[in-house]
Amino acid sequence: MTAPDEGYQHIEHGFEPVFDQHSRVLVLGSFPSVLSRANAFYYGNPQNRFWRVMAACLGAPVPPNEGDP
């Protein structure tokens, strides 16, 4: 019989929530990718479509350095 956690690695996903008294929308996502953690930035992988989708929904330009392949 093997231990239930055998073969698994515990990884801390140390991003704190970003909000203030003006926040109106909650965006839920999965755990940050390795690249996002390395960049210390939510959705920090340039291949992630998050910033392009958000810009399209809001009718705004894609933020610089986010969403560029």
LUMKOLKE-632293 format. One line per 10 residues: number of its first residue (from 1); their letters; for each residue x, y negated, z negated of N, C-alpha, C. Coordinates in steps of 0.05 Angstrom, whole numbers, plus 5000, padded with zeros to 4 digits. Layout:
N
NUM) a) X:Y:Z:X:Y:Z:X:Y:Z; ...
END
This chain:
69
1) mtapdegyqh) 5017:5024:5000:5000:5000:5000:5018:4975:5000; 5011:4955:5016:5026:4931:5018:5012:4908:5003; 5028:4889:4995:5017:4865:4981:5001:4849:5001; 4979:4836:4993:4962:4821:5012:4976:4799:5026; 4996:4787:5014:5010:4764:5026:5036:4772:5041; 5041:4797:5043:5065:4806:5056:5065:4798:5085; 5087:4786:5094:5089:4777:5122:5079:4748:5126; 5069:4736:5106:5059:4708:5108:5078:4689:5095; 5079:4665:5104:5096:4644:5093:5079:4621:5084; 5083:4612:5059:5068:4589:5049:5081:4564:5060
11) iehgfepvfd) 5065:4546:5072:5075:4521:5083:5058:4499:5071; 5072:4479:5060:5058:4455:5050:5051:4437:5073; 5027:4427:5074:5019:4408:5095:5015:4381:5081; 5037:4367:5077:5038:4345:5059:5028:4318:5069; 5009:4317:5088:4998:4291:5096:4976:4283:5076; 4977:4259:5067:4956:4249:5050:4934:4238:5068; 4909:4238:5058:4887:4226:5074:4892:4196:5079; 4882:4186:5101:4885:4158:5108:4857:4146:5108; 4852:4128:5089:4826:4115:5088:4828:4091:5070; 4808:4073:5072:4806:4050:5054:4776:4043:5052
21) qhsrvlvlgs) 4770:4021:5039:4742:4013:5034:4727:4007:5060; 4741:4004:5083:4728:3998:5108:4723:4023:5125; 4732:4046:5116:4730:4071:5131:4700:4078:5135; 4693:4086:5159:4665:4093:5165:4663:4121:5178; 4685:4131:5189:4685:4156:5204:4704:4176:5192; 4696:4201:5190:4713:4222:5180:4721:4239:5204; 4747:4242:5209:4757:4259:5230:4769:4284:5217; 4758:4307:5224:4768:4332:5213:4785:4345:5234; 4806:4357:5226:4824:4372:5244:4836:4395:5230; 4853:4409:5245:4866:4432:5234:4892:4423:5219
31) fpsvlsrana) 4907:4442:5209:4932:4435:5196:4951:4423:5217; 4968:4404:5208:4987:4392:5227:5006:4412:5239; 5012:4408:5264:5031:4426:5278:5060:4421:5267; 5077:4439:5274:5105:4436:5266:5116:4409:5276; 5110:4402:5301:5120:4376:5311:5107:4352:5297; 5082:4354:5291:5069:4332:5276:5082:4329:5248; 5087:4351:5235:5101:4349:5209:5129:4338:5212; 5143:4346:5233:5170:4335:5238:5169:4305:5243; 5148:4296:5257:5145:4268:5263:5132:4252:5240; 5122:4267:5220:5108:4255:5197:5085:4237:5207
41) fyygnpqnrf) 5070:4247:5226:5048:4232:5238:5026:4250:5246; 5001:4243:5239:4978:4258:5247:4977:4261:5278; 4972:4284:5288:4969:4290:5317:4994:4278:5331; 5017:4284:5321:5042:4273:5331:5054:4287:5354; 5042:4309:5363:5052:4323:5387:5042:4309:5412; 5059:4300:5429:5050:4285:5453:5032:4302:5471; 5032:4328:5469:5014:4345:5485:4986:4347:5473; 4983:4338:5448:4957:4338:5436:4940:4316:5449; 4915:4323:5455:4897:4305:5469:4881:4286:5451; 4886:4288:5425:4870:4273:5406:4869:4244:5412
51) wrvmaaclga) 4892:4231:5415:4893:4202:5419:4880:4194:5446; 4883:4210:5467:4870:4204:5492:4840:4206:5490; 4830:4226:5476:4801:4230:5472:4790:4207:5456; 4804:4200:5434:4794:4178:5417:4793:4152:5433; 4814:4147:5449:4814:4122:5465:4791:4122:5485; 4786:4145:5498:4764:4146:5517:4737:4142:5503; 4733:4153:5480:4708:4150:5465:4704:4122:5456; 4725:4108:5449:4723:4081:5439:4726:4059:5461; 4732:4068:5486:4736:4049:5507:4760:4032:5502; 4781:4043:5490:4805:4029:5484:4829:4042:5498
61) pvppnegdp) 4851:4027:5500:4875:4039:5512:4887:4060:5494; 4901:4079:5505:4915:4099:5489:4937:4085:5474; 4939:4090:5448:4961:4077:5432:4988:4084:5444; 5007:4066:5442:5034:4072:5453:5047:4095:5438; 5061:4112:5453:5075:4135:5442:5057:4157:5432; 5031:4155:5434:5013:4176:5427:4999:4185:5452; 4998:4211:5456:4983:4222:5478:4998:4222:5504; 5022:4211:5505:5038:4212:5530:5051:4239:5532; 5047:4253:5555:5060:4279:5558:5090:4277:5559
END
